[in-house]
């Protein structure tokens, strides 16, 4: 798998994780749980941004360009 495709795959997984954490954050009644979920959202967003930069560092192969 190319580095670009691997980064795209990881971004998709992080998007799924982010949706799950957001659900926990919205459903949580305990302020401590909300704070922990919010911190996790921040970490996931930072990692997602890093992966997007990695993805953009590799050009698309001509075979996948339409």
Secondary structure, DSSP 8 states (H G I E B T S, - for coil): --HHHHHHHHHHHHHHHHHHHHHHHHH--SHHHHHHHHHHHHHHHHHHHHHHHHHHHS---TTT--
